[in-house]
Amino acid sequence: MYTVDELEDRLIDLAFAEDIGDGDHTTLCCIPENAMGKSHLLIKEDGILAGIEVAKKVFSRFDPTLKVEVLLGDGSRVKKGDIAMIVSGKTRSLLQTERLMLNIMQRMSGIATTTDKYVKLIEGTGARVLDTRKTTPGMRMLEKQAVKIGGGVNHRIGLFDMILLKDNHIDFAGGISNAINRCHEYLKEKSLDLKIEIEVRNFDELKQVMECGGIDRIMLDNFSVEDTRKAVNIVAGKYEIESSGGITADTIRSYAECGVDFISVGALTHSVKGLDMSFKAC
């Protein structure tokens, strides 16, 4: 299994190969090889900054001689007109790293900003905002970093670090008890110590889970606020409780006030708007 650093390096290498190919002919034709320059990252929209540390890796991986002066770090609240960092060195390198750095930082900052918005909406309730696996292929580690920078909590990173028995698993396994029992047999056989979460779609399934036991968290999938409140009264104190399914900025507070521990929001990553910024010569 790859480490976070290894995954980031592979992503950066692939992104450069995708963008530059056999050469940035625009830059190569008009910028002398020995030309030196300086560019700054200009923030053009209020939000939460994320991706500075990854940006530093982008620059150093492409050209270790580039010098990065960070003025605003990850997690900073930024406003239009702020300068987040200044990068100096070979002009060709500045031009060839610009788009990849911006793509990463705009995406990560947009996610952090959106996460911060949801976290603020449920302040004081005790509930925490979770991300999902609805991420951009290849960018999951970066997007989940951005969620944490924005004040959210990472759910499982992938299919390998937690058991989540969803509706299809349950249906294919032949029911809730079968799915849970097979899960425990598998974990014992493989000598794995993983948390187990199970999704329920209605009160009948919730009852079956409560009778079967052997799990750590129950996900209430597409429950109404009223039904969530009833379910919390049944489950509270026995297992962690997560609300999921179509929860928006307009409804998240109502779900949090029901007493759930977690609320998962796919919108943190699957359709977020990037934070506007640009990398300009200075």
Buried (B, 14 or more C-beta within 10 A) or exposed (E): EEEEEEBBBEBBEEBBEEEBEEEBEEBEEEBEEEEEBBBBBBBBBBBBBBBBBBBBBBBBBBBEEBEBEBEBEBBBEBEEEBBBBBBBBBBBBBBBBBBBBBBBBBBBBBBBBBBBBBBEBBEEBEBBBBBBBBBEEEBBBBBBBBBBBBBBBBBBBEEEEBBBBBEEBBEEBEEBBEBBBBBEEEBEEEEEEBEBBBBBBEEEBBEBBBEBEEBEBBBBBEBEBEBBBBBBEEBBEEBBBBBBEEBEEEBBBBBBBBBBBBBBBBBBBBEBEBBBBEBEEE
